[in-house]
Amino acid sequence: ALADAYERVEDLRIETVDLTSQIQDLEKSQASLGARLKERSFELIHSQSRLDTVRGEVDRLTSTYGELMEELESEVAAGRIQIDQLRQGIRVSVSDEVLFASGSADLDPLGREVIGKVSRQLASLDYMIEVQGHTDDHAITRPLSDQFPSNWDLAAARAAVVVRQMERHGVRSDRL
């Protein structure tokens, strides 16, 4: 009976050593999982913060889009202006006939008014603004050809005029 008892004690000691080893392994796993959970929690908090920032930007863009549509309603209805809300921002396309006379880089009064309205809406935002100049398909003739050798030169001059007009209405030059 004593030999059986010693054998059971030895078996229990071996089992205790095995269980102790398993407990240590589980504690290491728990510590590792805890560290990973903490890391993932930080990632989640950072992602949530970025999501909130993006949602705020989307809300601001949507609001600006709505305000532009409202402010320029008559021009949009007349087909002289087109406003599109895109994934990467807002695109305002203004008919060249609203802004400039054919072959000219001088803003028409309606063009100044439209650029002023657009600029006031965009001035408070932090986004970059890309201004593209366009022309009609009529060739440049004398005496304009001295100032604008090609339609490309005229388009660039028109874009520069719009940029300067936007600056006058409060849009920071480093955004244009």
TORPAGU-809560 format. One record per residue (C-alpha): residue number from 1; x, y, z. Coordinates in nm, 2 decimals, decimal comma. Layout:
BEGIN
num; xx; yy; zz
NUM; X; Y; Z
...
END
This chain:
BEGIN
num; xx; yy; zz
1; 0,00; 0,00; 0,00
2; 0,29; 0,23; 0,08
3; 0,45; 0,16; -0,25
4; 0,12; 0,24; -0,43
5; 0,10; 0,56; -0,23
6; 0,46; 0,66; -0,33
7; 0,38; 0,58; -0,69
8; 0,07; 0,80; -0,67
9; 0,26; 1,08; -0,51
10; 0,53; 1,06; -0,79
11; 0,25; 1,06; -1,05
12; 0,09; 1,36; -0,89
13; 0,43; 1,54; -0,87
14; 0,49; 1,48; -1,24
15; 0,14; 1,60; -1,32
16; 0,20; 1,90; -1,10
17; 0,52; 1,98; -1,29
18; 0,33; 1,94; -1,62
19; 0,04; 2,16; -1,50
20; 0,28; 2,42; -1,37
21; 0,45; 2,43; -1,71
22; 0,11; 2,46; -1,88
23; 0,02; 2,74; -1,65
24; 0,34; 2,92; -1,73
25; 0,27; 2,88; -2,11
26; -0,08; 3,00; -2,06
27; 0,04; 3,30; -1,87
28; 0,29; 3,39; -2,15
29; 0,01; 3,35; -2,40
30; -0,22; 3,57; -2,19
31; 0,05; 3,84; -2,17
32; 0,11; 3,82; -2,54
33; -0,26; 3,83; -2,62
34; -0,30; 4,12; -2,38
35; -0,02; 4,31; -2,55
36; -0,18; 4,24; -2,89
37; -0,52; 4,35; -2,76
38; -0,37; 4,67; -2,63
39; -0,20; 4,73; -2,97
40; -0,52; 4,66; -3,16
41; -0,72; 4,89; -2,92
42; -0,48; 5,18; -3,00
43; -0,51; 5,10; -3,37
44; -0,89; 5,10; -3,34
45; -0,89; 5,43; -3,15
46; -0,66; 5,58; -3,42
47; -0,88; 5,44; -3,70
48; -1,19; 5,58; -3,53
49; -1,02; 5,92; -3,50
50; -0,93; 5,91; -3,87
51; -1,29; 5,80; -3,96
52; -1,43; 6,09; -3,76
53; -1,20; 6,33; -3,93
54; -1,30; 6,20; -4,28
55; -1,67; 6,21; -4,18
56; -1,62; 6,57; -4,08
57; -1,45; 6,65; -4,41
58; -1,73; 6,48; -4,60
59; -1,99; 6,67; -4,40
60; -1,81; 7,00; -4,48
61; -1,78; 6,92; -4,84
62; -2,15; 6,82; -4,86
63; -2,24; 7,14; -4,68
64; -2,03; 7,34; -4,92
65; -2,18; 7,16; -5,22
66; -2,53; 7,24; -5,09
67; -2,44; 7,60; -5,02
68; -2,28; 7,64; -5,37
69; -2,59; 7,49; -5,53
70; -2,81; 7,73; -5,34
71; -2,60; 8,04; -5,40
72; -2,55; 7,97; -5,77
73; -2,90; 7,82; -5,83
74; -2,99; 8,06; -6,11
75; -2,66; 8,00; -6,29
76; -2,69; 7,62; -6,25
77; -3,05; 7,63; -6,37
78; -2,95; 7,83; -6,68
79; -2,68; 7,57; -6,75
80; -2,40; 7,82; -6,72
81; -2,25; 7,65; -6,42
82; -2,22; 7,28; -6,33
83; -2,14; 7,17; -5,97
84; -2,05; 6,81; -5,91
85; -1,98; 6,64; -5,58
86; -1,70; 6,39; -5,64
87; -1,52; 6,14; -5,41
88; -1,21; 6,36; -5,40
89; -1,39; 6,69; -5,37
90; -1,62; 6,93; -5,55
91; -1,59; 7,03; -5,91
92; -1,73; 7,37; -6,03
93; -1,74; 7,40; -6,40
94; -1,82; 7,75; -6,52
95; -1,90; 7,81; -6,89
96; -1,64; 8,02; -7,06
97; -1,92; 8,25; -7,19
98; -2,00; 8,34; -6,83
99; -1,64; 8,43; -6,75
100; -1,48; 8,57; -7,07
101; -1,56; 8,70; -7,41
102; -1,41; 8,50; -7,70
103; -1,04; 8,56; -7,73
104; -1,02; 8,76; -7,41
105; -0,87; 8,71; -7,06
106; -1,07; 8,99; -6,90
107; -1,34; 8,87; -6,66
108; -1,69; 8,97; -6,75
109; -1,90; 9,13; -6,47
110; -2,11; 8,81; -6,44
111; -1,78; 8,61; -6,42
112; -1,65; 8,83; -6,14
113; -1,98; 8,78; -5,95
114; -1,98; 8,40; -6,00
115; -1,61; 8,37; -5,90
116; -1,68; 8,59; -5,59
117; -1,97; 8,36; -5,49
118; -1,76; 8,05; -5,54
119; -1,46; 8,20; -5,36
120; -1,66; 8,30; -5,05
121; -1,78; 7,94; -5,02
122; -1,44; 7,79; -5,07
123; -1,24; 8,04; -4,86
124; -1,31; 7,87; -4,53
125; -1,21; 7,53; -4,64
126; -0,85; 7,39; -4,63
127; -0,86; 7,19; -4,95
128; -0,64; 7,26; -5,25
129; -0,82; 7,43; -5,54
130; -0,72; 7,35; -5,90
131; -0,81; 7,61; -6,15
132; -0,81; 7,51; -6,52
133; -0,83; 7,75; -6,80
134; -1,01; 7,67; -7,13
135; -1,08; 7,85; -7,45
136; -1,30; 7,80; -7,75
137; -1,18; 7,64; -8,07
138; -1,14; 7,97; -8,26
139; -0,78; 8,04; -8,37
140; -0,61; 8,34; -8,21
141; -0,58; 8,63; -8,47
142; -0,40; 8,96; -8,48
143; -0,37; 9,18; -8,27
144; -0,44; 8,92; -7,99
145; -0,17; 8,69; -8,12
146; 0,09; 8,93; -7,99
147; -0,03; 8,88; -7,64
148; -0,16; 8,52; -7,67
149; 0,03; 8,33; -7,94
150; -0,20; 8,03; -7,90
151; -0,52; 7,92; -7,73
152; -0,30; 7,74; -7,47
153; -0,15; 8,08; -7,37
154; -0,50; 8,23; -7,35
155; -0,62; 7,94; -7,14
156; -0,33; 7,98; -6,90
157; -0,39; 8,36; -6,88
158; -0,76; 8,30; -6,80
159; -0,67; 8,05; -6,53
160; -0,43; 8,31; -6,37
161; -0,70; 8,58; -6,38
162; -0,95; 8,35; -6,20
163; -0,68; 8,26; -5,94
164; -0,62; 8,63; -5,88
165; -0,99; 8,70; -5,85
166; -1,03; 8,41; -5,60
167; -0,74; 8,56; -5,39
168; -0,92; 8,89; -5,38
169; -1,22; 8,72; -5,23
170; -1,02; 8,56; -4,95
171; -0,90; 8,23; -5,09
172; -0,54; 8,18; -4,97
173; -0,29; 8,17; -5,25
174; -0,11; 7,86; -5,12
175; -0,43; 7,67; -5,18
176; -0,46; 7,77; -5,54
END
